[in-house]
Amino acid sequence: MSDTPAVVCEGLQRSYGDHLAVAGVDLEVHPGEIYGFLGPNGAGKSTLVKVLCTLIAPTGGRARVLGHDVHTEPDAVRLRIGVALQDAALDLKQTGIELLQLQGRLYGLSRTEARRRMEDVRGLIDIGDALDQPIGTYSGGMKRRLDLAAALIHNPDLLFLDEPTTGLDPVSRMAVWQEIRRLNRDLGMTIFLTTQYLEEADELADRVGIIDRGRLVAEGTPADLKRSIGSDVIVVRVDGEAEAETAVRVLDGLDGVGSVEVHGDELTVSADDGAATLSPVAVALNGGEVTVRELTLRTPTLDDVFVQLTGGHMDAAHADQEVPS
């Protein structure tokens, strides 16, 4: 496997008029890894992927994919990557086989090579006999897997998946996860995965980058990111936002309590030893005459990391939405 980074961004920017959708991102994706790119709607995920796939040009900084500059060498990039974007553009009157044949020919494969690759892809992606049927008869999960197969027909070195499971039912989502793992494990394929589903990144990604309002605000393995905010989280739901502010004052300086974040009527309290700190927190809140509706203890999640870094939940769309190209 080559030592050349699969993706390198240096101060990458993309603006639409006065709106800076990608605001100076620096990142590096290693060959053979699954890199998860997390962020809420409008954070800049899809815009950055479109730049890396050469669909739109950067307006600042630079990016290299598999050693090639996305702006000055777009053809070299396109020949070596596979792309499955969030909205699959599929001809519903074609059969799956017809789509894959066309895709193979567009990448310069001979008819024989295209047929061989179709058989290879059929074994990699759980499509079965549906390839012989019109795409209009496919379920949402089948369409997503066919789009993935089309992205793989030319055996790319790097696969971009932009929110591959958005809108899928849990069973279809798990099936797509299995295919992603298999591609990475069996073929050593580098995968750049954008998602707004926390469990998806936690389950699949070797490393995670978190983007917010066009800026990369954190990067690391899921385990390292979760450890960075403390070993445990105590979640306190109180009777209204006013009592939440009172609760913050009550917990300030309490032994065992680290940071306290407020989100409406909910507080997230970081603690090195949550089990030992849970009771003192309850006693302190009771003594401060704070009405507690719910008190729970859990280990940190990537959502907690995002909340601490940006002040908002992963599933909350920001007011400044990403501007479409």
N, C-alpha and C positions, 0 to 999 in steps of 0.2 A: 504493500500500500504506500502511495506517495506521501512524502512529508509536507507537500504543499498544502496549505490550508484550503479547505473546500470553499469557504467564504471569508472574505476580509472586508470590513467596512471601516473607513477612516473619515470621521467627521461628516458622515453622509447626511445630506439634506435633500428634501423635496418640498417645494412650496407651490401653492396654488394662489396666485395673487399675493395678498398680504397674509394668507394663512400658511403657517409652517407645519406641515403634516408630519415630516420627519426632521427632527431638529438637532442634527449633529451626532449621529449614532456611531459609536466605535464598538465593533464586535468581531470575533473570530470563531469560526466553526471548524472543528477538527475533522479530518477524514474518518469515516466509519462511525460517527456518532449520530445519535438522534438529538437534535437541538430544538428545544421547545421555546416558542416565542409567545409570551403571555401578555394579555392586556385586554381591557374592556373595549367595547365598540367605540370607534373613533380615536383610538390611541395611536394609530399609525402602523399597525401590523400589516394590513393588506397593501398599503402604499409602499412600504419597504420591500415586501415580496415582489411587487410589480417592478420596482427598480432592479432588484436582483435578477429577475427573469427577463429583463430588457424590454418590458412592455412600455415603460415610461422612463425618461432620462432623469438622472439626478440633477438638481439645481445647485448643488454644492458638495464639496468633499469628493470622495471616490469610493468605488467598490470593485472588488475582483472576485470572480467566481471561477473556481478550478484554474486559477492562474491567469484568467483573462479579464481585461477591463470591460465592465458592462456597457460603458458608453462608447469606447473606441473599437471594441471587438465583439459586438453583439452576436454575430453569426457563429463565432467560435463557442460562445457561451451556450447558445440555443441548441447546438448539436450535441452537447454533453449533459444537458439537464432534462429532467421530466417535470411536468407541471400539472397539478390538479388543483384548480382554483375553486373558490367557494361555490360559484354558480357554474355548473357544468353545461357547456354548450353542445348539446347532443341533438342529432337529427332523429326525431321520434319515428320516422318512417324507415330508417335504415335498420338492418339487423346488427347485432353486436359484431359479428364477423365482418360485415361490410365496413363498419366504422374502423375496426382495427386494421383491416387491409389498407384502407385509405390512409390512415395515420402512418403505417409502415412505409408506404410508397412516398408520402410527403417527406419522410426522413431519409429517402434515398435507398431503401431496401429493395432488393429484387423481389419478384413474386415468390420465389422459393424461400428466400430469407424471411419474408413477411409471414409466410405460412408456418415456417419453423418457429418463429418468435411467437406467433399466436398460440401454438401448442405449449411453448414454455410459459407464457403468461397465463394460459388456462390452468396450468398446474400451480402457479403461484397465487392466483386470485380465485376465490371460490365463486365461480360464475356458472359452471356446469353446463347443462343443455340450453341455458337461456341465450347463449351466443347466437343460436340459430333463429331466435325470435325477434320481432320488431322491438326496438327500444321503447316504444310507446306502451308496451305491455309490462315494462319493468317496474318494480317497486322503487321507492326512494333509495333504499340500501343497495339494490342491484345497480341502479344508475351510478351511484357513488363508486361502487367497485369497478364498473365498466370504465368510468373516467380514469380511475387509478390504473387499470390495465392499459388504456390508451397512452398514459404517461410513461409506461414501462416498455412499450413495444420495441423501442430502439435501444434498450438496455442502458439507461443513463447511469452516469457516475453519481449524480446528485439528484434527489427527488424533493421538490417543493410541494408541500401539502398545506393549502390555506383553509383552515377550519374544516377538516375533512368529514367531521361527524355532526356538523350543525344540522339540526332538524331531523336527525335519525332517531328511531326508537332504540331503547337500551340493547335489544338483541342485535340489531344491525350495527350499533356502535361498537359492541364487543367484537363482532366479526371483523370490522375494519381495523380495530386495535390488533387483532391477531395477525392480520395480513401485514401491518406495518412492522410488527416485531419480527415476522418471518423474513421480510425483505432485508431488514437490517442484520438479522442473525445469519441467515443462509447465504446472502449475496454480499454482505459487508457494505451495503449501500448507505451512503450518507443521506440523512433525511432532515430537512428543515421544516418544522411543523409549527404553524401558527394556530393558536386556539384561545378560546375564552373559558374553556372548561378546566377547572383546577385539577380534577381527578385525572383528566387525560394527560396533562403534563406530568403529574406526579407518577402516573403509571408507566409512561412511555419514555420520557426524556432522560438522557444522561446528564445534560445540563439545561438550565432554564435561564432565559433572559426576560426580564419584566420591563415592558415599555409603558410609559404614561405620558400623555400629551406630547408624543413625538420624541421623548427622551428615554434612553435606557437607564433605569433607576436601580437595577440590581441584576446580578448574574452569578450563577453557581449551580451546584447540584441541588436537587430538591431537598435532600437531607441537610446540606450545609445552610441553605437559605432558611429552613425552618429552625435549625439550631441557633441561627443568628439572633432570633428574637426571644430566646429563653426556652426552657425545656417544657413548660406547661402554660396553659392559658385558662384563666377563670373567667367565664362569661356571666355577667350580671345583668338581668333585665329588671328595671325599676319602674315605678309608677310615674312616667312622664319625664320630659327633658329637664324640667326644673330640678327634680330629685336626682337626676343623673349628675348635674353639676354639684349638688350637695354631696353625693357619693364620692366624687373625685376629691373633694376637700377632706372628707372623712378618711379616705384611704391614703392620702398623701403622707409619706414617711412611715407607714405601717411596716413592721418587720416582715421580710419575705416578699414584699410587693415591689415589683420593678416598675415598668411603665404602665400607665392607665390611659386608654384611649376611649373617647366617647363618640358614639354614633347614634344620635337620636336618644332613645330611652335604653340603649344597650351600652354596657361598658365591657371592654376586654382588658383583663388584668394579667400581665405577664408575671410569672413566678418561677424561681429555680426549682422549688419543691411545692408543686401545686397541692398535693395531698395534705401537707403540713400547714399550708397557708390558707386553705379553704375555710377552716373553722374560725381563725382570727378575722378573716374578712367578713364572715357572716356576723360575728359578734360586734365588730366595729360598726357595721352598717345598722345593725339593730340599735346600738347605743346612740347612733347619730340620727335615729328616728327616720331612717330611709326605708320606704316600703319596697321590699324585694319581691318581685313576681316570679323570678326564676334565677337559680344559681347552679351553674354546671361547671364541671372540670373536664378539660380535654387537652390532648397534645396539640401543638401548633400545626396549622395547615398553611398552604401557600396563600390562602386568602388572608390569614393573619399577617403574613409578610407584606402583602400588597397594602393592607390597611395601614400598617405601621409606616410604610414608605410614602404612601400617597394620600392617606386619609379617606380612601373610598374603597368599597367592595368591588371585587372583580366583576360581578354581574351588574354593576351599576354603570349605565352609559353616561359619559360626561356630556356636559352641555355643548362643548366645542367638538362637534362631530368631524370625523375624517371627511374631507372633501373628495368626492369621486372624480376619477380622471375622465 
